Amino acid sequence: MPKFLAEGESQMNFRISADKKEAFKKYAEEHNTSASKLILEFIDSCLGIVPTKEQADLTEVRERLSRLEDLVMGESAA
């Protein structure tokens, strides 16, 4: 989960079974992406939004930063 939201962004929360969550995360990993990115791409496709290259690059940077933060925070919490 992102630690900081960019201007104009908000979060969406929903419930999902633990089994589906893990299967979806595994699917994303097998396809070299993240669950968040897949969900955002799905929403964009439903709305007919085609992301620009710059938006896609920024999304990727944010996801990598979030994973790095999770790793660092996980190590410091141990």
Secondary structure, DSSP 8 states (H G I E B T S, - for coil): --SS--TT---------HHHHHHHHHHHHHTTS-HHHHHHHHHHHHHT----HHHHHHHHHHHHHHHHHHHHHHHHH-
